[in-house]
Amino acid sequence: MVEADPVPITIPVQLPSSDEAVALAQYVKRIGYEDVNKFASPCITYGGRTEADVMWSAVCVLQRQLADAGFAPR
C-alpha cells in the first residue's frame, strides 16, 4: 500500500533579529548526518524511515527555508 503524500505543516518562527537568523543558518549549515544520527533513536521509525533520516530531512528543509528567506550560510 502506497502512503498518500503528507500534508506540509507550517511552523511560524519569529526571531528577535536578523542576527539570530544568520546564526541559525550557520548552525544548520554545520550539522551533518552523523550529528543527527548520534542523537536519533535506532529503534524509532516514521513511515518506514529511520528517525535519523527524518531528522536529517527536516534539517535540510530548514536550511532551504532560511536560504529562501535570505539567510543563506556563507
N, C-alpha and C positions, 0 to 999 in steps of 0.2 A: 504494500500500500504506500503510495507516494503522499507525503505530507503537503498540505497546502502552504503556499508562501505565507510566512509570518507577517503580521501587521506591524509595520515600524512604529516605534514609540518615540515620542518627543520628550526630552528631559530638559526643561529650561534651566539654564545656569546663569546667574548674574555674578560676575566677578567685580570686586571693588574698583579695579583699574586695569588698564591695558598691561601693566607690569605683571599682574597675575596671569593674564592670558599668555603673554610671552614666556613666562617661566613655566607654565603648564605645558606649552608647546615644546619647550626644551626638554622637559621631563619625559613626556611621552615619546620624544624622539630617541631618548636614550634607553628606553625599556626595550628589551629583546624577548624573543620567545622563551629563551632559557630562564629569564626572570619570572615570567608568568608561570612557567612550568614548575618552578621551585615552590610557588605559593599555591598552586592548584592541587586539588584533591585527586589522587589517581583513581578513586572509586566513583566519582560523580560524573555523570554524562548528561547532556542536554540534547534531546532529539538525536541520540546516537553519536554525538560529537563529544570528545573529551572536554572536561572543564577548561583545561589549558588552551585548547583550540578556540573555545568560545571566548575566553578572556582575551586571547590574542586578537581575535576578530574585533572585539569591542575597542581595544586599544588602537587598532588600525583605523576604525571608523572615527574615533576621537581625533586622531592625527589629521585625517582628511577634513573633518569639520572645522578644526582650528585653522587649517591652511585656507579653506574656503572663506573663513571669516577674516583672513588677512594676517593670521598669526602662524605663518609657516616657519618651522625651525630653520635656523641658518646652518 
